[in-house]
Amino acid sequence: METFVISLRRTPERYEQFTRNNARHKRIVRADAVDGKTRSLDDLREGGLIESSLAYTPGAIGNALSHHQLWVYAAEKNIPVTICEDDAFLHDDFAAEQEKLLRRLGDEWDVVLWGWNFDSILLAAPETSLSPFLMQFRQDEMRAHKLAYLKAPVHPTMLRLRAAFGSMCYSISPAGAQRYLGYCFPLRPFEIAVPEINFRMNNVALDAAMCSLYRNSRSWVCFPPLAVTDNDHGTSTVQPR
C-alpha cells in the first residue's frame, strides 16, 4: 500500500524529524502539505471546498486540504492509501501488522485509524458489536513510554470505531475516500456529538469532521495503536498560536 507523510515545505525540520523517528520505514513518500496561510478563502469558497463562517484556523484549513488531495488521489486511482502527519511515530512492526489486519478486514472498511490523540477519548466496540466501550488515556505517560513501546512486540486487533480524535496515521480505501470527501467537504460549520458521553463541539478541524462519520461508516481502529503522536500543541502547524 502506498504510504504518504504530509509535511509543509516551510517547516523542513518537521519532515527531517519524521524521517529520523521512523527510519525503519523507508517507503513513505512525502506529500507536500497545503499551506493554509497562502490560500485565498474566496478562491476556496468559489471552488466548493469551504463554506462561509468556517471556524478553522488557516493551519487547520491547510491540514484539511492536504488530506483532501490524498483522498482524491485514492478515489481517482481506486487504491487504498495510508496517510501520516509529520508528528507520527510508527511502530517498528507497523507494515507487517498493518498488512495482517487489513487482510482480515478484506474489502469491508472505509477508514482504519492506526493511532489517535491521547488527550481525548476512544469510543469503540468489539468486532461483533456486543457493546461499545469508552477508553481514556494518560498522554504524559504515553510520551514517556512511547519509544520502548514502539520497539516492543504487539498483537493488535481491530475494533469498530465510534469516536476518536487525531489524524496522524490512518488508511483510507477508495470507497472510504469517496464517502469522506462527500461528507467532510465542503468544510462547513456543524456540531460534532458523542452522545455516549454527552459531548458536543463545533467543527474546528478535519479530525473532528471525520469523527462525526465514524459511527455511520465502515470505520475501524487498531488497538493497541501502531502509531502515536506527542500531540504537542506548542509546535503544531494546525492549532492556533
C-alpha positions as CSV (number, residue, x, y, z in Angstrom):
1,M,0.0,0.0,0.0
2,E,1.2,3.5,-0.8
3,T,2.0,5.5,2.3
4,F,2.4,9.2,2.5
5,V,3.5,11.7,5.1
6,I,2.0,15.2,4.9
7,S,4.6,17.9,5.6
8,L,4.9,21.6,4.9
9,R,7.8,22.8,2.7
10,R,8.3,25.8,5.0
11,T,8.9,23.5,8.1
12,P,11.6,21.1,6.8
13,E,12.7,20.3,10.3
14,R,9.4,18.5,10.9
15,Y,9.9,16.3,7.9
16,E,13.5,15.6,8.9
17,Q,12.4,14.7,12.4
18,F,9.7,12.4,11.0
19,T,12.3,10.5,8.9
20,R,14.6,10.1,11.9
21,N,11.8,8.9,14.1
22,N,10.7,6.4,11.5
23,A,14.0,5.4,10.0
24,R,12.9,1.8,9.7
25,H,10.1,2.7,7.3
26,K,11.9,3.5,4.0
27,R,9.0,3.6,1.6
28,I,7.0,6.5,2.9
29,V,6.5,9.2,0.3
30,R,6.5,12.9,1.2
31,A,3.3,14.7,0.2
32,D,3.6,18.5,0.2
33,A,1.1,19.9,2.6
34,V,-1.1,22.7,1.6
35,D,-0.1,26.0,3.4
36,G,-3.4,27.4,4.6
37,K,-1.7,30.8,5.2
38,T,-1.2,31.2,1.4
39,R,-4.7,30.2,0.2
40,S,-7.4,32.7,-0.6
41,L,-10.7,32.0,1.3
42,D,-12.6,33.5,-1.6
43,D,-11.0,31.1,-4.0
44,L,-11.7,28.1,-1.7
45,R,-15.3,29.1,-1.4
46,E,-15.7,29.5,-5.2
47,G,-14.0,26.1,-5.6
48,G,-16.6,24.5,-3.3
49,L,-14.0,23.5,-0.7
50,I,-15.2,25.6,2.2
51,E,-18.4,27.5,3.2
52,S,-18.7,30.8,5.0
53,S,-18.4,31.2,8.7
54,L,-15.9,28.3,9.0
55,A,-14.2,28.1,12.4
56,Y,-11.0,26.6,11.1
57,T,-7.7,28.3,11.6
58,P,-5.5,28.8,8.4
59,G,-3.4,25.9,9.6
60,A,-6.5,23.7,10.1
61,I,-7.7,24.6,6.6
62,G,-4.3,23.7,5.1
63,N,-4.3,20.5,7.0
64,A,-7.7,19.5,5.8
65,L,-6.8,20.4,2.2
66,S,-3.7,18.3,2.5
67,H,-5.7,15.2,3.5
68,H,-8.3,16.1,0.8
69,Q,-5.8,15.9,-2.0
70,L,-4.7,12.4,-0.9
71,W,-8.4,11.3,-0.6
72,V,-8.9,12.5,-4.2
73,Y,-5.8,10.5,-5.2
74,A,-7.2,7.3,-3.6
75,A,-10.6,7.7,-5.1
76,E,-9.3,8.5,-8.6
77,K,-6.6,5.8,-8.6
78,N,-9.1,3.3,-7.0
79,I,-6.4,2.3,-4.4
80,P,-6.2,2.4,-0.6
81,V,-3.6,4.7,0.8
82,T,-2.1,5.3,4.3
83,I,-1.7,8.9,5.4
84,C,0.6,10.1,8.1
85,E,1.2,13.5,9.6
86,D,4.7,14.5,10.3
87,D,4.5,14.2,14.1
88,A,3.6,10.5,13.9
89,F,5.8,7.8,15.4
90,L,5.2,4.4,13.8
91,H,5.7,1.0,15.5
92,D,8.7,-0.9,14.2
93,D,6.3,-3.7,13.1
94,F,3.9,-1.3,11.5
95,A,4.0,-2.6,7.9
96,A,3.7,-6.3,8.9
97,E,0.9,-5.8,11.4
98,Q,-1.0,-3.4,9.1
99,E,-0.9,-6.0,6.3
100,K,-2.2,-8.8,8.5
101,L,-5.0,-6.6,10.0
102,L,-6.2,-5.3,6.6
103,R,-6.1,-8.7,5.1
104,R,-8.5,-9.8,7.8
105,L,-10.9,-7.0,7.0
106,G,-10.9,-7.7,3.3
107,D,-12.9,-5.1,1.5
108,E,-15.2,-4.3,4.5
109,W,-13.6,-1.0,5.5
110,D,-13.6,2.7,4.8
111,V,-11.1,4.1,7.3
112,V,-8.7,2.4,9.8
113,L,-7.1,4.6,12.4
114,W,-3.7,3.3,13.4
115,G,-3.5,5.8,16.3
116,W,-5.4,8.7,17.9
117,N,-4.8,11.6,20.2
118,F,-4.2,10.5,23.8
119,D,-5.6,13.7,25.3
120,S,-9.0,12.6,24.3
121,I,-11.2,9.5,24.3
122,L,-11.5,6.4,22.2
123,L,-15.1,5.1,21.8
124,A,-15.1,1.7,20.1
125,A,-16.8,-1.7,20.1
126,P,-15.8,-5.3,19.5
127,E,-16.0,-6.7,16.0
128,T,-19.2,-8.5,17.0
129,S,-20.7,-5.2,18.4
130,L,-21.7,-6.6,21.7
131,S,-21.5,-3.2,23.4
132,P,-19.4,0.0,22.9
133,F,-16.8,0.9,25.5
134,L,-15.0,4.1,26.3
135,M,-11.3,4.4,26.9
136,Q,-9.3,7.4,28.3
137,F,-5.5,7.8,28.4
138,R,-2.6,9.5,30.1
139,Q,-0.9,11.4,27.4
140,D,2.2,12.3,29.5
141,E,2.8,8.6,30.3
142,M,2.4,7.7,26.6
143,R,5.0,10.3,25.7
144,A,7.4,9.0,28.4
145,H,7.0,5.3,27.3
146,K,6.5,5.6,23.6
147,L,10.0,4.8,22.4
148,A,10.1,1.5,24.3
149,Y,6.5,0.6,23.3
150,L,7.3,1.2,19.6
151,K,10.0,-1.4,19.7
152,A,8.1,-4.0,21.8
153,P,6.2,-6.9,20.4
154,V,2.5,-6.1,19.9
155,H,-0.5,-8.2,19.0
156,P,-3.1,-5.7,17.9
157,T,-6.7,-6.3,16.9
158,M,-9.4,-4.3,15.1
159,L,-12.2,-2.6,16.9
160,R,-15.3,-0.9,15.4
161,L,-14.7,2.8,15.7
162,R,-17.3,5.2,17.0
163,A,-15.4,8.2,18.2
164,A,-11.7,9.4,18.4
165,F,-9.7,12.5,17.5
166,G,-6.5,12.9,15.7
167,S,-5.5,12.1,12.1
168,M,-1.8,11.4,12.5
169,C,-1.9,8.0,10.8
170,Y,-4.7,6.1,9.1
171,S,-5.6,4.2,6.0
172,I,-8.5,5.0,3.7
173,S,-10.0,2.8,1.0
174,P,-11.2,4.2,-2.4
175,A,-14.8,3.8,-1.2
176,G,-13.9,5.4,2.1
177,A,-12.2,8.3,0.3
178,Q,-15.4,8.9,-1.7
179,R,-17.6,8.7,1.4
180,Y,-15.4,11.0,3.5
181,L,-14.9,13.5,0.6
182,G,-18.7,13.7,0.2
183,Y,-19.3,14.1,4.0
184,C,-16.4,16.4,5.1
185,F,-16.3,18.7,2.2
186,P,-17.0,21.5,1.7
187,L,-15.6,22.4,5.1
188,R,-18.5,24.0,7.0
189,P,-19.8,24.8,10.4
190,F,-21.7,21.9,12.2
191,E,-21.8,20.3,15.6
192,I,-20.0,17.0,16.4
193,A,-21.7,15.0,19.0
194,V,-20.6,12.0,21.1
195,P,-23.9,11.2,22.8
196,E,-22.5,8.3,24.9
197,I,-20.5,10.9,27.0
198,N,-22.8,13.9,26.4
199,F,-20.1,15.7,24.5
200,R,-20.5,18.3,21.8
201,M,-18.1,20.5,19.9
202,N,-18.0,22.7,16.8
203,N,-16.3,21.5,13.6
204,V,-12.9,23.2,14.0
205,A,-10.6,20.7,12.3
206,L,-10.8,17.8,9.9
207,D,-10.3,15.1,12.5
208,A,-13.5,16.4,14.2
209,A,-15.4,16.2,11.0
210,M,-14.2,12.7,10.4
211,C,-15.1,11.7,14.0
212,S,-18.8,12.6,13.3
213,L,-18.9,10.0,10.4
214,Y,-17.0,7.1,12.1
215,R,-20.1,5.5,13.7
216,N,-22.0,5.7,10.4
217,S,-19.3,4.2,8.2
218,R,-17.2,1.1,8.0
219,S,-14.5,2.6,10.2
220,W,-12.1,0.7,12.4
221,V,-9.4,1.4,14.9
222,C,-6.3,-0.7,15.7
223,F,-5.8,-1.4,19.4
224,P,-3.3,-1.2,20.8
225,P,-2.1,1.5,18.4
226,L,0.6,1.1,15.8
227,A,1.2,4.8,15.7
228,V,1.3,7.5,18.3
229,T,1.9,11.2,18.4
230,D,3.2,13.6,21.1
231,N,0.3,15.8,20.1
232,D,2.3,18.9,21.1
233,H,0.1,21.9,20.6
234,G,3.1,24.2,21.1
235,T,4.7,23.0,17.8
236,S,1.6,22.2,15.9
237,T,1.0,23.8,12.5
238,V,-2.8,23.3,12.9
239,Q,-3.5,24.6,16.4
240,P,-4.0,28.4,16.9
241,R,-1.0,30.2,18.3
